[in-house]
Amino acid sequence: GEWWTLYQEVDEDEREAMVAALPRPKSGNKRRRSRRKPKADHAS
């Protein structure tokens, strides 16, 4: 639906907000693996 289309177009922060606003519970899955900035990957 429209939600999914918008979800795919917004950035990571907005996605988290959208998912948090969903009626269903967050499945505890905080997908941290695909970050958009690869440089920050080995910075930790």
HULIN-V602986 format. One line per field, one symbol per residue. phi: phi as a letter, one per 40 degrees, with the letter a starting at -180 (. if undefined). burial: I if it has 16 or more other C-alpha atoms within 10 Angstrom, else O. A space follows every 10 residues. Layout:
BEGIN
phi = ???
burial = ???
END
This chain:
BEGIN
phi = .cdcccdccc cdcccccccc cccccccgcc dcccccbccc cccc
burial = OOOOOOOOOO OOOOOOOOOO OOOOOOOOOO OOOOOOOOOO OOOO
END
